[in-house]
Amino acid sequence: MNKQQNILIIGAGLCGSLLALRLGQRGYNVSVYEMRPDLRKVDISAGRSINLAFSDRGNKAMKLVGIEDKVKALCIPMNGRMIHDKEGHTFLSNYSGRDHEYINSISRGGLNALLLDEAEKHKNVSIYFNKKCKSVDFKKTTALFKDYETKSEFIEDADVIIATDGAGSAMRKSYYLAKKFLFSFSQDYLTHGYKELSILPTKTGDYKTYKNALHIWPRGRFMLIALPNLDGSFTVTLFLSYNEGAYNFNNLTTPEIVSEFFQKEFPDALQLMPNLIEDFFNNPTAALGTVKCSPWHYKGNTLLMGDSAHAIVPFYGQGMNASFEDVVEFDAVLDQGLENWEAVFKTYEATRKRDTDAIADLAIDNFHEMKDHVANPIFQKKRKLEMALEENFPDEYSSKYSLVTFNEDINYHEAMTRGRAQDKAILNMIADRDISSTFDMTKEELKIILEKVKTETQEILEEGKIIGLKNC
Ligand code: FAD
């Protein structure tokens, strides 16, 4: 395909700016239209969460565009989950038994700014801010924009339009409203929403609690989490039902009730958050949902990518990573030298859709795991056993979490299928014998367990028993 073609990207968020960078590197003429002001010049929140968990699939994309080291400088490694119980006791549960496997906390704004800087280094990439896409005519390959600066509207045409305009995508809406082809679309909201809070640094700029972990206060029906920032603060997120339970977003209406709720449920966190009430009433409460749709493309004219094609709930820390992986997968399809854009879009969607559906389902499973199961003794036994297996047999065993998060060469669908079968095999093993003393086991004993897990996993996979199997 001719490299001189004009590609129009809608949305310069995480996915759009990475895509612009990669397509710019490949020599296409790229124009990006973003509805918000330039976040490098105006002090705006980068939207949604302030920081995110960044892991291997996302990093693979950074390697592809050659900015791995620059991104690393923005990262804070998180080796495991630091679980906080109601009494204020904590324990650290590592994400993996292999030392080199950890996730990172990264600033959304910092990463987005870096990607924009890198994309703009290419003369063939132009980025326009304050231009909101109102609709897309996918038959004519044109997009209608509102210019927030001049208050006027204008139409842009291109050879190809790729929408990376997030969960509320304007182009997806155009697909849906036009009713010109069979377009399937579902949007499932959780009954829980989220609110961002903060733990500020000490007066000397230090972290008030352990820096290198993702902190979780699991409380069954709701939870609090915290991820570190480079300035010594933590971004704290409360996930809570809108209207169920004794405390919910609808009834946390006064400073007294909010303080009472935190005093009762998260007393150790409250001690670190003298700013709680201010944050709670200044910051919005937002909804969480899963978007699935198909097809993502209309002929060879338009394509949805990132959250616009597959928004997921944040509990596996994979939404951004999956959106970055979209770019890697798309790039690999471009390498195939197919005859036209329609063939590229079809080939890309044919493999990618199954994987993004898988991570969407895994993310819902992990919602229950994080708010509830991590505090459950059976789950803790399972994690201990998995850690011991990973430590002792690093080349032979990877937990489902590791398959999803650290094995970027295995696609999400395979990680889900194999991971769920393994979970079932391990739970059966725990039910059969007391393995509470994993730490005292010899390597030989662990080897016997490993072989049993492998055999049973294989049997489960072959018998297709995993249908409907969820996380433990
Ligand atoms: P977005 O980041 O939403 O970017 C879309 C861009 O398009 C924005 O810049 C927006 O302003 C622009 N735009 C929107 N509409 C228009 C329009 N009509 N015209 C022009 N421009 C438009 N993922 C992880 O991997 N790890 C995590 O830890 C994690 N935590 C999360 C926590 C929360 C609370 C939430 C809500 C999400 C989290 N995610 C996480 C998911 C992650 O935020 C998304 O998957 C990721 O931002 C998707 O990137 P995107 O570029 O597709 O969409």
Residues whose N, C-alpha, C, O or C-beta is under 5 A from the ligand:
A	BS01	FAD	I10 G11 A12 G13 L14 C15 G16 Y33 E34 M35 R36 R48 S49 N51 L52 A53 K131 K132 C133 T164 D165 G166 A167 A170 M305 G306 D307 S308 P314 G317 Q318 G319 M320 N321 S323
